[in-house]
Amino acid sequence: SERVKDYFPIQPMEQNVQKSILLYLDAQGNFWHGDKNKNCYSMGLKGNRYLILKYLIENKGFQGTASLAQRFGKDKQGVRGEIGKIKANIKKFLKIDNVIASQKDGGYSINENYKVVIC
């Protein structure tokens, strides 16, 4: 029976649970993880990017493109453009990807692998 353990090691269950990556958004429009000086997207408060990101953080599940467009006074293509720029800047400045999940005809959501704290 000792030989069986050598071939089939028992994995602790914690290894199978994906830990969330912790991100932060502050009231000045800074979005970061880890070291704020190294991994920060400073989007500021002008324009809709901060408001769109904050709205997605505060509202669970997918938010429809049409309802986001109505809420932020843009057309659907404008919302898609803003979210595209947010995603590109998160990748550039935070060096992480897929923070905002998108679903065809389903809208946008914060990826469940990320936990965002508004501070």
C-alpha positions, 0 to 999 in steps of 0.5 A: 500500500505504500507503493500506491501512495508513491504513484497517486500522491494526495493533493491538499484541496486548497491547491485546487481552489483558485485564489482571487487576485486583489485589486484596488480602486480609489476615489482619485481614479487609481486602479492597482494591485500590489505595489501602487507605484509599480502597478497602477492605472491612473485613469483620473476622474474625467471621462467615463472610464472610472465611472464605468469600471466602478459601476461594473465593480459595484454590480455583480453579474453581466451588465448589458451594453445597452443599459451601460450606454443609457446610464453613461450617455453614450451609444453602444459602440462608445461603451465598447470603445471605452471598455476596450481602452480600460482593458488595454490600459489595465493590461499595460499598467497592471500587467494583468489580463481579463479583468473585465469579462465580456459576453456576446449579447451579455455585456460586461462584468468583472472577472470572478478571478479578481476581487476589487476593493473600492477605497 
